[in-house]
Amino acid sequence: MYSRKFSRLILGLYNRKTSAITAVQSPGGRSGFSWSAVCRQRTRWLRRDGALEVQRGVPCQMSARSISQSTVDPSEVKRFQSLASKWWDEQGEFAALHAMNDLRVPFIRDNLLNVHPGRQGGKPLTGLRILDVGCGGGLLTEPLGRLGADVLGIDPVPDSIGTAQLHSSHDPDLCERVRYQTCTLEELSAEEEGGGGETANPLRRFDAIVASEVVEHLADLETFALCCSHVLKPGGSLFITTINKTNLSYALGIVVAEQLLRIVPSGTHDWEKFISPVELERLLESNGFSVQSVQGMLYNPVSRAWSWTNSTAINYALHAVKLKEEHPQTDQTVTPHQTGVDEGKELKLNVG
């Protein structure tokens, strides 16, 4: 009974998020928000560490993250290794992720159908090649496969991949459409390249990439965005669901969800790794993507269901499209340092 009342209180706080956050940040401290002290500390962190380092010619990213050339955080791998056998327990630690399929699967399907029109029937994604990054036990990989897509799920946790393979093996309908591989995104990117440069295996690139509840666990978002662009076809789609970096996301996503209601295991999230939609959009655009839509998501701990909302203060879903590669112009002026001709001369190059 008390948990239900508490959950209703949380939802009420969410609906009044604008006034609550303003009150938390006010000098007078007149807010009745019970995590005001925590949020004031987080506000200082946000201003100090969460700001983008935007410099001319330098891709933007959060100062709390360092470029490590690897997306994998060893501590995250260790944490999910301990949970690898629990992926398909719909009442367990991943119950919220199971429920999220009610939103994220239609979000992916409908946006892909907008990009690839004319597809109908019970398997509308037939013929599309999708990469599920950080697939875990295959909670999202399988439903995408049932929609007809050829899906590759990758994850650096071997036991999670083992759980995913075992679960999908019980469904003959998935045998030819769903595959799993224990690897990182950057390892797959190098494999897809095949040692022959950016256009080595264009037919092996993916029509879509899904990274659902993943980016908040990565060590290097710059490497993530670069590798996504590398393995995605021009015009291909990137789908991300993640958590915003706000005071409210800390209060509800960590204090409430992890420490009080135990919706997810304690320590699952690190607020310093959260990223705002604006920051994520800038990062993607600096790596050749165009963001098409951003939609807020809200989890109700009472009904254990997700719903769409206009606010992105806590969770949100993003759809971006990789810009198509430009073709060379028919008349290019090549400068001396490009051609090796004598200083001060100019060479006209007619292409085609």
Salt bridges, closest charged atoms under 4 A:
ASP49 OD2 - ARG48 NH2 3.08
ASP73 OD2 - LYS273 NZ 2.37
GLU76 OE1 - ARG79 NH1 2.78
GLU76 OE1 - HIS217 ND1 3.11
GLU76 OE2 - LYS273 NZ 3.41
GLU93 OE2 - LYS86 NZ 3.26
ASP110 OD1 - ARG109 NE 2.85
GLU142 OE1 - ARG146 NH2 3.04
GLU142 OE2 - HIS167 ND1 2.74
ASP171 OD2 - ARG146 NH2 3.10
ASP173 OD2 - LYS123 NZ 3.33
ASP173 OD2 - ARG177 NH2 2.92
GLU191 OE2 - ARG204 NH2 3.88
GLU192 OE1 - ARG129 NH1 3.71
GLU192 OE2 - ARG204 NH2 3.33
GLU193 OE1 - HIS230 NE2 3.79
GLU198 OE2 - ARG205 NH2 3.40
GLU198 OE1 - HIS230 NE2 3.51
ASP207 OD1 - LYS233 NZ 3.31
GLU258 OE2 - HIS269 ND1 3.08
GLU272 OE2 - ARG42 NH1 3.85
GLU272 OE1 - LYS245 NZ 3.56
GLU325 OE2 - ARG205 NH1 3.61
ASP331 OD2 - LYS348 NZ 3.78
ASP342 OD2 - LYS345 NZ 3.63
